[in-house]
Amino acid sequence: MSTSSFKIAHKLLTGAGAIEQLAFELTRLDVDNPLIVTDAVLVKSGTVALALEHLGERPYEIFDRVLPDPEIAIVEDCMQAYRDGGHDGLIGLGGGSAIDIAKSVAAYAGYHGALADLFGVDQVPRKGPPLIAIPTTAGTGSEVTNVAILSDKAAQLKKGIVSDYLLPDVALISPQMTLTCPRSVTAASGVDALVHAIESYLSLNASPITDALAIGAIKLIAKALPKAYANPANLQARDDMATASLMAGMAFGNAGVGAVHALAYPLGGRFNIAHGVSNALLLPYVMHWNKLACVERMQDIAQAMGVNITGLSANDAADQAVEAMTRLCAAVEIPEGLHSFGIPEGAIPTMAAEAAGIERLMRNNPRKLSVADIEKIYRAAY
């Protein structure tokens, strides 16, 4: 028996009316002049305006220079805007990129050294200004995790800030905020949430609490993601996906993720492939490789995906889990094969060495993987 802890945002607000509580939460947190961290697409789509309706009578500024793959330089720019504007709180409004930038700035604002000092685990010395996270995609779970992932373009690497001080003060999850999400992003972020749930269920750090959240998320995603993809205006499907993403975020924020994410990082860092798509490309192949170490748990995943495993052997049922994941990715038109993104096969050894070095994630994986094993997975996914 081991002791485990469970960490989430300090307060969760979910459901159709959640966005209407924004002004109240800002007042409760004594935020008089927030900086809204978002991207230009969400400003143009009117999604940011929807949040502004519930801001109350207070000054604010919008920082809309967040890009899909958040870079370290953007944190520096956003930090400058925060200081120049005399702001006393942050609202991260968007997908994982915007929320991760807001979390990074919140950590950086409470520190007087270099941003580089904060990379790694528990390097943030103190709590920063209040932070409210409002996701506009159903996938990353960043609104309830203590991690911010940034791209170091010079080094072609993803780097993480991991600290409980990054946990938002409020996570405000409202399905209306996801209605403008493009179908391609709905697909990629939805599969990202599925990977979070699956990897947390298979993690060596899983607990009964994270297990329940992970299996619940898988069940919701299997049913709701195709509906949200087929009809973006389906508010019930959007609500189910927002809930599933939240549950998956709470699961992986405590149990951790494994080899799928570790192998996905070089794809994003070197070839700018969207994180959710990278995960989707690798998910079936990593799960097939992991099966030997967790066949019983993969049976559970197959059932959660809607597979009737009656009469199947444990091994066959586990194979059905992989096939169900593959079918779901195909249904939402996730591209197949690393080659389809122009990744040269010659890059595989370097990517394998990088992935093997991401020990923070690899130690959670149910099967221990050597560099040679990882190369085989990349080649199978090629």
ChimeraX attribute file (.defattr): number of C-alpha atoms within 10 A of each C-alpha:
attribute: neighborCount
match mode: 1-to-1
recipient: residues
	/A:1	3
	/A:2	4
	/A:3	5
	/A:4	11
	/A:5	7
	/A:6	12
	/A:7	14
	/A:8	21
	/A:9	22
	/A:10	11
	/A:11	15
	/A:12	17
	/A:13	17
	/A:14	17
	/A:15	15
	/A:16	15
	/A:17	13
	/A:18	18
	/A:19	23
	/A:20	16
	/A:21	13
	/A:22	22
	/A:23	20
	/A:24	13
	/A:25	18
	/A:26	23
	/A:27	13
	/A:28	9
	/A:29	17
	/A:30	12
	/A:31	19
	/A:32	16
	/A:33	18
	/A:34	25
	/A:35	26
	/A:36	28
	/A:37	28
	/A:38	27
	/A:39	21
	/A:40	14
	/A:41	17
	/A:42	19
	/A:43	14
	/A:44	10
	/A:45	12
	/A:46	13
	/A:47	20
	/A:48	23
	/A:49	13
	/A:50	15
	/A:51	17
	/A:52	15
	/A:53	13
	/A:54	14
	/A:55	21
	/A:56	13
	/A:57	9
	/A:58	12
	/A:59	11
	/A:60	17
	/A:61	15
	/A:62	17
	/A:63	18
	/A:64	18
	/A:65	17
	/A:66	25
	/A:67	15
	/A:68	15
	/A:69	20
	/A:70	23
	/A:71	19
	/A:72	19
	/A:73	13
	/A:74	17
	/A:75	23
	/A:76	17
	/A:77	14
	/A:78	22
	/A:79	20
	/A:80	13
	/A:81	16
	/A:82	25
	/A:83	12
	/A:84	9
	/A:85	14
	/A:86	11
	/A:87	19
	/A:88	19
	/A:89	24
	/A:90	28
	/A:91	26
	/A:92	27
	/A:93	29
	/A:94	26
	/A:95	28
	/A:96	28
	/A:97	25
	/A:98	30
	/A:99	31
	/A:100	31
	/A:101	27
	/A:102	31
	/A:103	35
	/A:104	30
	/A:105	27
	/A:106	26
	/A:107	25
	/A:108	25
	/A:109	21
	/A:110	15
	/A:111	17
	/A:112	7
	/A:113	10
	/A:114	9
	/A:115	18
	/A:116	12
	/A:117	12
	/A:118	20
	/A:119	18
	/A:120	15
	/A:121	14
	/A:122	14
	/A:123	15
	/A:124	23
	/A:125	13
	/A:126	16
	/A:127	17
	/A:128	21
	/A:129	22
	/A:130	19
	/A:131	30
	/A:132	28
	/A:133	31
	/A:134	30
	/A:135	28
	/A:136	28
	/A:137	29
	/A:138	33
	/A:139	30
	/A:140	29
	/A:141	29
	/A:142	30
	/A:143	34
	/A:144	31
	/A:145	26
	/A:146	23
	/A:147	22
	/A:148	24
	/A:149	23
	/A:150	24
	/A:151	22
	/A:152	16
	/A:153	16
	/A:154	7
	/A:155	10
	/A:156	16
	/A:157	17
	/A:158	22
	/A:159	20
	/A:160	18
	/A:161	25
	/A:162	21
	/A:163	22
	/A:164	18
	/A:165	22
	/A:166	28
	/A:167	28
	/A:168	31
	/A:169	21
	/A:170	24
	/A:171	27
	/A:172	27
	/A:173	28
	/A:174	23
	/A:175	26
	/A:176	20
	/A:177	28
	/A:178	25
	/A:179	20
	/A:180	17
	/A:181	24
	/A:182	12
	/A:183	17
	/A:184	14
	/A:185	18
	/A:186	27
	/A:187	29
	/A:188	26
	/A:189	29
	/A:190	32
	/A:191	32
	/A:192	26
	/A:193	31
	/A:194	31
	/A:195	28
	/A:196	32
	/A:197	35
	/A:198	27
	/A:199	28
	/A:200	31
	/A:201	30
	/A:202	28
	/A:203	26
	/A:204	17
	/A:205	18
	/A:206	22
	/A:207	20
	/A:208	9
	/A:209	14
	/A:210	26
	/A:211	21
	/A:212	16
	/A:213	22
	/A:214	33
	/A:215	25
	/A:216	17
	/A:217	28
	/A:218	28
	/A:219	19
	/A:220	21
	/A:221	30
	/A:222	21
	/A:223	17
	/A:224	22
	/A:225	28
	/A:226	19
	/A:227	19
	/A:228	25
	/A:229	23
	/A:230	14
	/A:231	13
	/A:232	19
	/A:233	16
	/A:234	15
	/A:235	17
	/A:236	14
	/A:237	22
	/A:238	28
	/A:239	24
	/A:240	21
	/A:241	30
	/A:242	32
	/A:243	24
	/A:244	31
	/A:245	35
	/A:246	27
	/A:247	26
	/A:248	35
	/A:249	29
	/A:250	28
	/A:251	34
	/A:252	29
	/A:253	22
	/A:254	22
	/A:255	28
	/A:256	26
	/A:257	29
	/A:258	28
	/A:259	30
	/A:260	26
	/A:261	25
	/A:262	25
	/A:263	28
	/A:264	24
	/A:265	28
	/A:266	24
	/A:267	24
	/A:268	21
	/A:269	23
	/A:270	18
	/A:271	13
	/A:272	17
	/A:273	19
	/A:274	19
	/A:275	23
	/A:276	25
	/A:277	25
	/A:278	25
	/A:279	29
	/A:280	31
	/A:281	24
	/A:282	24
	/A:283	27
	/A:284	23
	/A:285	19
	/A:286	25
	/A:287	26
	/A:288	17
	/A:289	15
	/A:290	19
	/A:291	21
	/A:292	14
	/A:293	14
	/A:294	16
	/A:295	20
	/A:296	14
	/A:297	16
	/A:298	27
	/A:299	24
	/A:300	18
	/A:301	27
	/A:302	23
	/A:303	20
	/A:304	21
	/A:305	22
	/A:306	14
	/A:307	16
	/A:308	12
	/A:309	17
	/A:310	8
	/A:311	8
	/A:312	12
	/A:313	11
	/A:314	16
	/A:315	15
	/A:316	13
	/A:317	24
	/A:318	27
	/A:319	19
	/A:320	22
	/A:321	27
	/A:322	21
	/A:323	16
	/A:324	20
	/A:325	22
	/A:326	18
	/A:327	12
	/A:328	20
	/A:329	24
	/A:330	13
	/A:331	14
	/A:332	21
	/A:333	14
	/A:334	19
	/A:335	14
	/A:336	17
	/A:337	17
	/A:338	20
	/A:339	12
	/A:340	9
	/A:341	14
	/A:342	9
	/A:343	15
	/A:344	10
	/A:345	12
	/A:346	8
	/A:347	12
	/A:348	19
	/A:349	17
	/A:350	12
	/A:351	23
	/A:352	22
	/A:353	17
	/A:354	16
	/A:355	25
	/A:356	21
	/A:357	13
	/A:358	18
	/A:359	13
	/A:360	14
	/A:361	19
	/A:362	23
	/A:363	19
	/A:364	21
	/A:365	24
	/A:366	20
	/A:367	21
	/A:368	12
	/A:369	17
	/A:370	13
	/A:371	17
	/A:372	12
	/A:373	14
	/A:374	23
	/A:375	21
	/A:376	18
	/A:377	22
	/A:378	23
	/A:379	16
	/A:380	14
	/A:381	17
	/A:382	18
